[in-house]
């Protein structure tokens, strides 16, 4: 059986089909993480968005 740490609180959690909150230990920890995403506390690195009007059409 695989055991992981809850991303929110660090508690050890069994990774099984019966654990409906995996990788979190509880619904509370899952909601805390969702709230952090909603408040933009987490970011995914990437370049600035490209405006399609700034990109020349192919073949020019």
QUIRAJO-V150879 format. One line per field, one symbol per residue. phi: phi as a letter, one per 30 degrees, with the letter a starting at -180 (. if undefined). burial: 1 if it has 24 or more other C-alpha atoms within 12 Angstrom, else 0. A space follows every 10 residues. Layout:
phi: ???
burial: ???
//
This chain:
phi: .cbbceddci ddbdcbdddd cedddadedd dddddddddh dcbcdadddc deddcdddjc
burial: 0000010100 0010000000 0111110000 0010000000 0000000000 0000000000
//
